[in-house]
């Protein structure tokens, strides 16, 4: 198990810490472990699974005439 801090998760996703806290507040975030009220960790496997669940298949466009 590799645990990531909020800061590490933000860097991994290319987002700001503020954005990560918004994800947490909205409930749209990877599963996390709350060690204390101010210490949250994310298992990298859960983060990767969450990212996989966010994948969207592109729609096939109409052919140009």
VOKENU-650486 format. One record per residue: x, y, z of N, C-alpha, C in turn; residue number from 1. Coordinates in Angstrom, 2 decimals, always signed. Atoms other than C-alpha are relative to their C-alpha. Layout:
@n.c1: X n.c2: Y n.c3: Z ca.c1: X ca.c2: Y ca.c3: Z c.c1: X c.c2: Y c.c3: Z k: NUM .
...
//
This chain:
@n.c1: +0.85 n.c2: -1.17 n.c3: +0.00 ca.c1: +0.00 ca.c2: +0.00 ca.c3: +0.00 c.c1: +0.89 c.c2: +1.23 c.c3: +0.00 k: 1 .
@n.c1: -0.73 n.c2: -1.26 n.c3: +0.06 ca.c1: +1.38 ca.c2: +3.39 ca.c3: -1.00 c.c1: -0.98 c.c2: +1.11 c.c3: +0.32 k: 2 .
@n.c1: +0.89 n.c2: -1.06 n.c3: -0.41 ca.c1: -0.29 ca.c2: +6.25 ca.c3: +0.85 c.c1: +0.51 c.c2: +1.35 c.c3: -0.46 k: 3 .
@n.c1: -0.33 n.c2: -1.33 n.c3: +0.51 ca.c1: -0.38 ca.c2: +9.73 ca.c3: -0.63 c.c1: -0.70 c.c2: +1.04 c.c3: +0.88 k: 4 .
@n.c1: +0.60 n.c2: -1.12 n.c3: -0.72 ca.c1: -0.97 ca.c2: +12.98 ca.c3: +1.24 c.c1: -0.84 c.c2: +0.82 c.c3: -0.99 k: 5 .
@n.c1: +0.76 n.c2: -0.90 n.c3: +0.87 ca.c1: -3.31 ca.c2: +15.66 ca.c3: -0.11 c.c1: +0.95 c.c2: +0.72 c.c3: -0.95 k: 6 .
@n.c1: -0.98 n.c2: -0.69 n.c3: +0.84 ca.c1: -0.24 ca.c2: +17.48 ca.c3: -1.39 c.c1: +0.52 c.c2: -0.90 c.c3: -1.11 k: 7 .
@n.c1: -0.50 n.c2: +0.94 n.c3: +1.01 ca.c1: +1.08 ca.c2: +14.38 ca.c3: -3.16 c.c1: -1.08 c.c2: -0.32 c.c3: -1.03 k: 8 .
@n.c1: +1.11 n.c2: +0.27 n.c3: +0.93 ca.c1: -2.35 ca.c2: +13.66 ca.c3: -4.65 c.c1: -0.18 c.c2: +1.17 c.c3: -0.95 k: 9 .
@n.c1: +0.13 n.c2: -1.18 n.c3: +0.86 ca.c1: -2.60 ca.c2: +17.22 ca.c3: -5.93 c.c1: +1.08 c.c2: +0.01 c.c3: -1.08 k: 10 .
@n.c1: -1.10 n.c2: +0.04 n.c3: +0.97 ca.c1: +0.79 ca.c2: +16.89 ca.c3: -7.59 c.c1: -0.22 c.c2: -1.11 c.c3: -1.02 k: 11 .
@n.c1: +0.24 n.c2: +1.16 n.c3: +0.88 ca.c1: -0.09 ca.c2: +13.45 ca.c3: -9.01 c.c1: -1.06 c.c2: +0.32 c.c3: -1.05 k: 12 .
@n.c1: +1.09 n.c2: -0.32 n.c3: +0.91 ca.c1: -3.29 ca.c2: +14.81 ca.c3: -10.56 c.c1: +0.22 c.c2: +1.29 c.c3: -0.77 k: 13 .
@n.c1: -0.23 n.c2: -1.28 n.c3: +0.66 ca.c1: -1.81 ca.c2: +18.15 ca.c3: -11.60 c.c1: -1.05 c.c2: +1.03 c.c3: +0.40 k: 14 .
@n.c1: +1.01 n.c2: -0.90 n.c3: -0.52 ca.c1: -4.35 ca.c2: +19.99 ca.c3: -9.46 c.c1: +0.56 c.c2: +0.75 c.c3: +1.21 k: 15 .
@n.c1: -0.40 n.c2: -0.70 n.c3: -1.21 ca.c1: -4.17 ca.c2: +22.38 ca.c3: -6.54 c.c1: -0.55 c.c2: -0.73 c.c3: +1.22 k: 16 .
@n.c1: +0.52 n.c2: +0.59 n.c3: -1.24 ca.c1: -4.66 ca.c2: +21.34 ca.c3: -2.91 c.c1: -1.44 c.c2: +0.44 c.c3: +0.21 k: 17 .
@n.c1: +1.37 n.c2: -0.51 n.c3: -0.15 ca.c1: -7.76 ca.c2: +23.53 ca.c3: -2.88 c.c1: -0.99 c.c2: -0.84 c.c3: -0.81 k: 18 .
@n.c1: +0.86 n.c2: +0.83 n.c3: +0.84 ca.c1: -9.23 ca.c2: +21.49 ca.c3: -5.75 c.c1: -0.21 c.c2: -1.37 c.c3: +0.65 k: 19 .
@n.c1: +0.13 n.c2: +1.30 n.c3: -0.68 ca.c1: -8.53 ca.c2: +18.25 ca.c3: -3.86 c.c1: -0.98 c.c2: +0.11 c.c3: +1.15 k: 20 .
@n.c1: +0.93 n.c2: -0.19 n.c3: -1.12 ca.c1: -10.35 ca.c2: +19.61 ca.c3: -0.80 c.c1: -1.43 c.c2: +0.21 c.c3: -0.52 k: 21 .
@n.c1: +1.34 n.c2: -0.14 n.c3: +0.59 ca.c1: -13.28 ca.c2: +20.57 ca.c3: -3.07 c.c1: -0.53 c.c2: -1.37 c.c3: -0.40 k: 22 .
@n.c1: +0.42 n.c2: +1.37 n.c3: +0.34 ca.c1: -13.38 ca.c2: +16.99 ca.c3: -4.39 c.c1: -0.47 c.c2: -0.73 c.c3: +1.25 k: 23 .
@n.c1: +0.35 n.c2: +0.67 n.c3: -1.25 ca.c1: -13.44 ca.c2: +15.71 ca.c3: -0.82 c.c1: -1.34 c.c2: +0.51 c.c3: +0.52 k: 24 .
@n.c1: +1.23 n.c2: -0.60 n.c3: -0.51 ca.c1: -16.18 ca.c2: +18.13 ca.c3: +0.22 c.c1: -1.22 c.c2: -0.42 c.c3: -0.82 k: 25 .
@n.c1: +1.13 n.c2: +0.38 n.c3: +0.87 ca.c1: -18.36 ca.c2: +17.22 ca.c3: -2.77 c.c1: -0.27 c.c2: -1.50 c.c3: +0.03 k: 26 .
@n.c1: +0.16 n.c2: +1.45 n.c3: -0.01 ca.c1: -17.83 ca.c2: +13.49 ca.c3: -2.23 c.c1: +0.47 c.c2: -0.65 c.c3: -1.29 k: 27 .
@n.c1: -0.49 n.c2: +0.53 n.c3: +1.28 ca.c1: -16.42 ca.c2: +13.10 ca.c3: -5.75 c.c1: +1.52 c.c2: -0.08 c.c3: +0.06 k: 28 .
@n.c1: -1.44 n.c2: +0.16 n.c3: -0.18 ca.c1: -12.98 ca.c2: +11.85 ca.c3: -4.77 c.c1: +0.29 c.c2: -1.48 c.c3: +0.20 k: 29 .
@n.c1: -0.38 n.c2: +1.39 n.c3: -0.30 ca.c1: -11.04 ca.c2: +8.63 ca.c3: -4.36 c.c1: -0.27 c.c2: -0.31 c.c3: +1.48 k: 30 .
@n.c1: +0.12 n.c2: +0.39 n.c3: -1.40 ca.c1: -11.60 ca.c2: +6.66 ca.c3: -1.18 c.c1: +1.24 c.c2: +0.46 c.c3: +0.74 k: 31 .
@n.c1: -1.14 n.c2: -0.48 n.c3: -0.77 ca.c1: -9.39 ca.c2: +7.94 ca.c3: +1.59 c.c1: -0.04 c.c2: -0.55 c.c3: +1.42 k: 32 .
@n.c1: -0.16 n.c2: +0.45 n.c3: -1.38 ca.c1: -8.15 ca.c2: +7.10 ca.c3: +5.06 c.c1: +0.17 c.c2: +1.26 c.c3: +0.84 k: 33 .
@n.c1: -0.10 n.c2: -1.16 n.c3: -0.89 ca.c1: -8.74 ca.c2: +9.68 ca.c3: +7.79 c.c1: +0.71 c.c2: -0.46 c.c3: +1.26 k: 34 .
@n.c1: -0.79 n.c2: +0.38 n.c3: -1.16 ca.c1: -5.95 ca.c2: +9.18 ca.c3: +10.32 c.c1: -0.33 c.c2: +0.88 c.c3: +1.20 k: 35 .
@n.c1: +0.45 n.c2: -0.96 n.c3: -1.01 ca.c1: -6.88 ca.c2: +12.30 ca.c3: +12.28 c.c1: -0.88 c.c2: +1.00 c.c3: -0.73 k: 36 .
@n.c1: +0.87 n.c2: -1.00 n.c3: +0.61 ca.c1: -9.17 ca.c2: +15.25 ca.c3: +11.68 c.c1: +0.71 c.c2: +0.78 c.c3: -1.11 k: 37 .
@n.c1: -0.75 n.c2: -0.80 n.c3: +0.98 ca.c1: -6.41 ca.c2: +16.98 ca.c3: +9.72 c.c1: +0.98 c.c2: -0.82 c.c3: -0.83 k: 38 .
@n.c1: -0.96 n.c2: +0.85 n.c3: +0.71 ca.c1: -4.50 ca.c2: +14.01 ca.c3: +8.32 c.c1: -0.75 c.c2: -1.03 c.c3: -0.83 k: 39 .
@n.c1: +0.69 n.c2: +0.87 n.c3: +0.95 ca.c1: -6.02 ca.c2: +12.38 ca.c3: +5.23 c.c1: +1.02 c.c2: -0.60 c.c3: -0.94 k: 40 .
@n.c1: -0.91 n.c2: +0.69 n.c3: +0.92 ca.c1: -4.22 ca.c2: +9.79 ca.c3: +3.12 c.c1: -0.83 c.c2: -0.73 c.c3: -1.05 k: 41 .
@n.c1: +0.62 n.c2: +0.70 n.c3: +1.12 ca.c1: -5.10 ca.c2: +8.24 ca.c3: -0.22 c.c1: +0.88 c.c2: -1.16 c.c3: -0.41 k: 42 .
@n.c1: -0.73 n.c2: +1.16 n.c3: +0.52 ca.c1: -4.08 ca.c2: +4.75 ca.c3: -1.31 c.c1: +0.10 c.c2: +0.20 c.c3: -1.52 k: 43 .
@n.c1: -0.20 n.c2: -0.24 n.c3: +1.43 ca.c1: -2.58 ca.c2: +5.10 ca.c3: -4.79 c.c1: -0.85 c.c2: -0.93 c.c3: -0.86 k: 44 .
@n.c1: +0.85 n.c2: +0.92 n.c3: +0.76 ca.c1: -4.51 ca.c2: +2.03 ca.c3: -5.95 c.c1: -1.43 c.c2: +0.52 c.c3: -0.11 k: 45 .
@n.c1: +1.35 n.c2: -0.58 n.c3: +0.03 ca.c1: -7.80 ca.c2: +3.71 ca.c3: -4.98 c.c1: -0.05 c.c2: +1.22 c.c3: -0.91 k: 46 .
@n.c1: -0.07 n.c2: -1.18 n.c3: +0.88 ca.c1: -6.72 ca.c2: +6.89 ca.c3: -6.76 c.c1: -0.02 c.c2: -0.45 c.c3: -1.45 k: 47 .
@n.c1: -0.04 n.c2: +0.48 n.c3: +1.38 ca.c1: -5.90 ca.c2: +4.95 ca.c3: -9.93 c.c1: -1.34 c.c2: -0.60 c.c3: -0.42 k: 48 .
@n.c1: +1.32 n.c2: +0.56 n.c3: +0.30 ca.c1: -9.24 ca.c2: +3.07 ca.c3: -9.74 c.c1: -1.01 c.c2: +1.11 c.c3: -0.22 k: 49 .
@n.c1: +0.90 n.c2: -1.15 n.c3: +0.15 ca.c1: -11.07 ca.c2: +6.38 ca.c3: -9.30 c.c1: +0.22 c.c2: +0.67 c.c3: -1.35 k: 50 .
@n.c1: -0.29 n.c2: -0.60 n.c3: +1.30 ca.c1: -9.29 ca.c2: +7.80 ca.c3: -12.32 c.c1: -0.55 c.c2: -0.86 c.c3: -1.14 k: 51 .
@n.c1: +0.54 n.c2: +0.91 n.c3: +1.02 ca.c1: -10.22 ca.c2: +4.72 ca.c3: -14.37 c.c1: -1.51 c.c2: +0.17 c.c3: -0.14 k: 52 .
@n.c1: +1.46 n.c2: -0.15 n.c3: +0.03 ca.c1: -13.88 ca.c2: +5.24 ca.c3: -13.41 c.c1: -0.41 c.c2: +1.31 c.c3: -0.66 k: 53 .
@n.c1: +0.29 n.c2: -1.30 n.c3: +0.59 ca.c1: -13.67 ca.c2: +8.78 ca.c3: -14.81 c.c1: +0.19 c.c2: +0.01 c.c3: -1.52 k: 54 .
@n.c1: -0.25 n.c2: +0.04 n.c3: +1.44 ca.c1: -12.71 ca.c2: +7.67 ca.c3: -18.31 c.c1: -1.31 c.c2: +0.09 c.c3: -0.77 k: 55 .
@n.c1: +1.16 n.c2: -0.19 n.c3: +0.86 ca.c1: -15.13 ca.c2: +8.69 ca.c3: -21.03 c.c1: +0.38 c.c2: -0.44 c.c3: -1.40 k: 56 .
@n.c1: -0.22 n.c2: +0.41 n.c3: +1.38 ca.c1: -15.38 ca.c2: +7.04 ca.c3: -24.41 c.c1: -0.42 c.c2: +1.15 c.c3: -0.91 k: 57 .
@n.c1: +0.40 n.c2: -1.08 n.c3: +0.91 ca.c1: -15.34 ca.c2: +9.66 ca.c3: -27.15 c.c1: -1.12 c.c2: -0.46 c.c3: -0.93 k: 58 .
@n.c1: +1.09 n.c2: +0.31 n.c3: +0.94 ca.c1: -18.44 ca.c2: +9.80 ca.c3: -29.30 c.c1: +0.57 c.c2: +0.07 c.c3: -1.41 k: 59 .
@n.c1: -0.44 n.c2: -0.04 n.c3: +1.40 ca.c1: -17.94 ca.c2: +9.04 ca.c3: -32.93 c.c1: -0.70 c.c2: +1.16 c.c3: -0.68 k: 60 .
@n.c1: +0.56 n.c2: -1.16 n.c3: +0.68 ca.c1: -18.42 ca.c2: +12.20 ca.c3: -34.90 c.c1: -0.63 c.c2: -0.39 c.c3: -1.32 k: 61 .
@n.c1: +0.60 n.c2: +0.22 n.c3: +1.30 ca.c1: -20.46 ca.c2: +12.48 ca.c3: -38.00 c.c1: +1.06 c.c2: +0.21 c.c3: -1.07 k: 62 .
@n.c1: -0.95 n.c2: -0.16 n.c3: +1.10 ca.c1: -18.55 ca.c2: +12.08 ca.c3: -41.20 c.c1: -0.30 c.c2: +1.29 c.c3: -0.74 k: 63 .
@n.c1: +0.18 n.c2: -1.25 n.c3: +0.75 ca.c1: -17.98 ca.c2: +15.33 ca.c3: -43.02 c.c1: -0.28 c.c2: -0.32 c.c3: -1.46 k: 64 .
@n.c1: +0.37 n.c2: +0.24 n.c3: +1.40 ca.c1: -19.45 ca.c2: +15.58 ca.c3: -46.44 c.c1: +0.67 c.c2: +1.00 c.c3: -0.90 k: 65 .
//
